[in-house]
């Protein structure tokens, strides 16, 4: 699932001899959160049940997120991101697919979350760090 960076895609678009060829060569449709998460499950060889459990989600609600029948809050997406050990880029793509704001390094709470994502921290560890700095925990 090595997606092109936005800058790389823009470069290809600007160098494309025709718009038709560019559109045909790239799947630019908006991907749903459930499609993205399920693709990540497959890529990372993870089991949905284990991720739902590690994300500390209600089992039914977790399955509904992965099936696309329920829309999660920003915090629920972050819980899933930590349970799946997503990178910052993968996490921001999941947040955008969920229709919520991506992580922003100028925001104190988001900066803590970004730091923890980058270091591969667990959900418990990010919550401890958020609490330590007086910020709202993820869950």
Secondary structure as UniProt FT lines:
FT   HELIX           6..15
FT   HELIX           19..25
FT   HELIX           33..44
FT   HELIX           48..54
FT   TURN            55..56
FT   HELIX           59..67
FT   HELIX           74..83
FT   TURN            84..85
FT   HELIX           88..97
FT   TURN            98..99
FT   TURN            105..106
FT   HELIX           108..118
FT   TURN            119..120
FT   HELIX           123..132
FT   TURN            133..134
//
